Amino acid sequence: MLDDSGVVRGDIRSSFGSSTTTAEGVPLAIRLTVRDAASGDAVEGAGVYLWHCDRDGNYSLYSQGVTGENYLRGAQEADAGGTVAFTSIFPACYSGRWPHVHFEVYASLSDATSSGSIVKTSQIALPKEACEAVYAIPGYEQSVANLSQVSLAGDNVFGDDGGIHQLATMSGDPTGGYTAALTIGV
């Protein structure tokens, strides 16, 4: 999908191409800042591919009922400060996993959109307080029970360190939406 025309975009709520379906949910702005782990310098020009599930816990392209969609997926080039920003929706908590957003970092956007080498693959963990507030909103009912059965410490990805290096800094509220920010070293 990374070589599809339309994947380079900031607003990932809608599908592109033959479908224009828009994923519904509480607004979520996602800001990732890419830094060189050795020097701390911003990595200008890095390519970042980001994706996550919808409010029902389904992944476009893969989950039954949404294989013809490509919403909640997009790629961008990091600016001079090493930052990319995506406009999205708050993802669900599906069975067995802590609420999260996937991403891959490439040396450049060109590498990202042409099957180049991945520099880093990781996930953003969303803080429990924000998840609980969002999941009280109609449309996220399935997430309430799922969240009560998982923890950061028990998650198969975040469990080794409790998500301490992947836990987003959050601001906002369920009415106006949230911003999730994370700085990552490559």
C-alpha positions in Angstrom: 0.0 0.0 0.0 2.9 2.4 0.5 3.4 2.7 -3.2 -0.3 3.7 -3.8 -0.9 7.3 -4.9 -2.6 9.1 -2.1 -0.8 7.4 0.8 1.4 10.5 1.5 -1.0 12.6 3.6 -1.6 14.2 6.9 -5.3 13.5 7.4 -5.7 9.7 7.5 -9.3 9.5 8.5 -10.7 8.7 5.0 -9.8 6.1 2.5 -8.3 7.2 -0.8 -8.6 5.8 -4.3 -11.8 4.0 -5.1 -13.3 4.4 -1.7 -13.9 7.6 0.3 -15.2 6.0 3.5 -14.3 8.0 6.6 -13.5 6.3 9.9 -15.6 7.7 12.7 -14.5 8.4 16.2 -13.1 10.9 18.7 -10.5 13.1 16.9 -6.9 12.3 17.6 -3.9 14.3 16.4 -0.7 12.3 16.4 2.7 14.0 16.5 5.9 11.9 16.2 9.3 13.6 16.5 12.2 11.5 15.1 15.6 12.1 16.7 19.0 10.6 16.2 19.5 8.3 19.2 23.2 9.1 19.4 23.2 12.8 18.9 19.7 13.9 19.9 19.5 15.9 16.6 16.2 16.0 14.7 16.1 13.7 11.7 14.8 16.0 9.0 13.5 14.1 5.9 12.8 10.8 7.6 9.8 8.9 6.2 7.2 7.8 8.7 4.4 5.3 7.9 1.7 5.2 10.5 -1.4 3.0 10.9 -3.9 1.8 13.5 -7.3 0.2 13.9 -10.7 1.9 13.8 -13.1 2.4 16.7 -14.4 -1.1 16.2 -10.9 -2.6 16.4 -10.6 -3.4 12.7 -7.6 -2.7 10.5 -8.4 -1.4 7.0 -7.1 -3.7 4.2 -7.0 -6.7 6.6 -10.0 -7.1 8.9 -13.3 -8.6 7.7 -15.7 -6.0 6.4 -13.0 -3.3 5.7 -10.6 -5.1 3.3 -11.7 -2.6 0.6 -10.7 0.4 2.8 -7.4 2.0 3.4 -8.3 4.6 6.0 -6.2 5.2 9.2 -3.0 4.7 7.2 -0.6 7.3 5.8 3.0 8.4 5.3 4.8 11.7 5.7 8.2 13.3 5.6 9.6 14.7 8.8 10.0 18.5 8.8 13.2 20.4 9.9 12.3 19.6 13.5 12.0 15.9 12.8 8.3 16.0 13.3 5.3 14.5 11.4 1.7 15.2 12.3 -1.3 13.1 11.4 -5.0 13.8 11.8 -6.9 10.7 12.8 -9.4 9.2 15.3 -8.8 7.5 18.6 -8.3 3.7 18.1 -10.3 1.0 19.8 -9.0 -1.4 22.4 -9.4 -4.8 20.9 -9.1 -8.1 22.7 -5.7 -9.0 24.0 -3.8 -5.7 23.2 -3.3 -2.4 24.9 -4.6 0.6 22.8 -1.8 1.5 20.3 -0.7 3.1 17.1 1.8 1.4 14.8 4.6 3.2 12.9 7.7 2.5 10.8 10.5 5.0 10.3 12.5 5.0 7.0 15.6 7.1 6.1 13.4 9.1 3.6 9.9 9.3 2.3 11.2 7.9 -1.0 12.4 4.8 0.9 9.0 4.5 2.6 7.1 4.6 -0.6 9.4 2.3 -2.6 9.9 -0.7 -0.3 13.2 0.7 1.1 14.8 -0.5 4.4 12.9 0.1 7.6 15.0 2.0 10.2 12.7 1.4 13.1 9.3 -0.3 13.7 7.4 0.4 16.9 4.1 1.4 18.5 2.7 4.3 20.5 0.9 3.2 23.7 -2.0 5.4 24.6 -2.4 6.4 28.3 -5.1 4.7 30.4 -6.8 7.9 31.5 -7.4 9.1 27.9 -8.6 5.6 26.9 -11.1 5.4 29.7 -12.5 8.8 28.9 -12.8 8.1 25.1 -14.3 4.6 25.6 -17.1 6.1 27.6 -18.3 7.8 24.4 -21.0 6.0 22.2 -19.4 4.0 19.5 -16.5 2.6 21.6 -18.6 0.3 23.8 -16.6 -2.9 22.9 -13.4 -1.2 24.1 -14.6 -0.8 27.7 -14.6 -4.6 28.5 -11.4 -5.1 26.4 -9.5 -2.4 28.3 -10.5 -3.9 31.6 -8.8 -7.2 30.6 -5.4 -5.8 29.6 -2.5 -3.9 31.1 0.6 -2.2 29.8 2.7 -4.6 31.9 1.0 -7.6 30.4 0.9 -6.5 26.8 3.0 -8.6 24.4 4.6 -5.5 22.9 4.8 -3.0 25.8 5.1 -5.6 28.6 8.9 -5.7 28.8 9.1 -2.1 30.1 5.5 -1.2 30.7 5.5 1.0 27.6 7.7 3.6 29.3 9.5 4.4 26.0 6.4 4.2 23.8 3.8 5.9 26.1 2.4 9.1 24.4 2.1 12.4 26.1 -1.6 13.3 25.8 -3.5 16.6 25.9 -7.2 17.3 25.2 -10.5 15.7 26.1 -13.1 13.4 24.4 -15.3 16.4 23.4 -12.7 18.4 21.5 -10.3 15.6 20.7 -6.8 14.6 21.8 -3.3 15.1 20.8 -0.8 12.2 21.3 2.9 13.1 21.1 6.0 10.9 21.2 9.7 11.5 20.5 11.5 8.5 19.2 15.1 7.7 18.7 16.5 6.0 15.7 
